[in-house]
């Protein structure tokens, strides 16, 4: 009987840990209710970086190709 109670306890703890880990990785959107995965932002997601890169590209467009 004690083994059965211990087994149920281990299963419940495992279930709670699993739920806690998956809840940290996903969040639900309020509008659709579907889970979305959180991502860490990449360097090219920064709007200022993309704007500066676009300006540099447009400025260098008429110049010769970059040296190797």
C-alpha positions as CSV (number, residue, x, y, z in Angstrom):
1,X,0.0,0.0,0.0
2,X,2.9,2.4,0.9
3,X,4.5,1.7,-2.5
4,X,1.2,2.6,-4.3
5,X,1.0,5.9,-2.4
6,X,4.6,6.7,-3.2
7,X,4.1,5.8,-6.9
8,X,1.1,8.1,-7.1
9,X,3.1,10.9,-5.4
10,X,6.0,10.5,-7.8
11,X,3.6,10.7,-10.8
12,X,1.9,13.8,-9.4
13,X,5.2,15.5,-8.8
14,X,6.4,14.6,-12.3
15,X,3.2,15.9,-13.8
16,X,3.5,19.2,-12.0
17,X,7.1,19.6,-13.0
18,X,6.3,18.8,-16.6
19,X,3.4,21.4,-16.6
20,X,5.7,24.0,-15.1
21,X,8.4,23.5,-17.7
22,X,6.0,23.6,-20.6
23,X,4.3,26.7,-19.2
24,X,7.5,28.6,-19.3
25,X,8.2,27.8,-22.9
26,X,4.8,28.6,-24.2
27,X,2.2,31.3,-23.5
28,X,-1.3,31.5,-24.8
29,X,-2.5,34.6,-26.7
30,X,-5.7,36.0,-25.3
31,X,-7.3,36.6,-28.7
32,X,-6.9,33.1,-30.3
33,X,-6.2,31.0,-27.3
34,X,-3.5,29.1,-29.2
35,X,-0.1,28.6,-27.7
36,X,2.8,30.6,-29.0
37,X,6.4,29.7,-28.4
38,X,8.6,32.4,-26.8
39,X,11.7,33.2,-28.7
40,X,14.8,35.1,-27.7
41,X,15.2,38.1,-30.0
42,X,17.8,37.7,-32.8
43,X,20.1,40.6,-33.6
44,X,18.3,41.3,-36.8
45,X,15.0,41.8,-35.1
46,X,16.1,45.2,-33.8
47,X,14.4,47.9,-35.9
48,X,17.3,50.4,-35.4
49,X,19.8,47.8,-36.6
50,X,17.7,47.1,-39.7
51,X,17.2,50.8,-40.4
52,X,20.9,51.5,-40.2
53,X,21.7,48.4,-42.3
54,X,19.3,49.6,-45.0
55,X,20.7,53.1,-45.0
56,X,24.3,51.7,-45.3
57,X,23.2,49.4,-48.1
58,X,21.5,52.3,-50.0
59,X,24.5,54.5,-49.5
60,X,27.0,51.9,-50.7
61,X,24.8,50.7,-53.6
62,X,26.5,52.9,-56.2
63,X,30.0,52.2,-54.9
64,X,32.4,49.5,-56.0
65,X,32.0,46.0,-54.5
66,X,33.5,45.7,-51.0
67,X,37.2,44.5,-50.9
68,X,37.9,40.9,-50.1
